[in-house]
Amino acid sequence: MAEQTLHIGGGRPDASLSLVLADDETVQRLNRDYRGLDETTDVLAFAFHHPGHFEGGSPPSPEHYKSTDMPFITPPDEAHEYYLGEIIISFPQGIRQAATNNHEVDREISHLLAHGVLHLLGYDHQNPKEERVMRDRETAALAKAGFVTE
C-alpha cells in the first residue's frame, strides 16, 4: 500500500518510512504531546523533512523533545535524504472505522496507511481543495492496491 501511494503521490520509489500499529492510549499521548490535541485519532504522520500542523497554543520547544524519556531515534545519516518519516496507526480505531464504514479491517488500515504516506509527502486537508486532492490520491492508491473503492 505504501508503495502504491508513493507512486500516486509523486514520492521516490526508493523512499523509506517507519510504520507503527499502536493502541488508542499511545496514539492519544502522541497526539497530545506532539500536536496539542488530547484525543485519540486514527493516524498520525510525523514527516522527517517538514513540520506538521500543531493544534495547541504553541509548539513545544526543541528542548522539550530533548528532555523526554524516550529520545527520537533518526535513521543513519546516509538514509536521511530518502527517509520520509513515521506513521502511527491506531489499530483499535481502524477496527472501529472498518465496522462503521462496512468494509474489511485490512482495507481501513490500508486507507489509513495511504493517508499517512500522503501526509509524509506534504499533502494536507486544511481546506476543501486540498482535501479533494488528497482524497482522490487515496482512492487511486487503494484502487492500485486492488481495493474496491466506494
Secondary structure, DSSP 8 states (H G I E B T S, - for coil): -HHHHHHHHT--TT-EEEEEEE-HHHHHHHHHHHHS--S--SEEEEESSS-----SSS---HHHHHTSSS------GGGGGGEEEEEEEEHHHHHHHHHHHTS-HHHHHHHHHHHHHHHHTT---SSHHHHHHHHHHHHHHHHHTT----
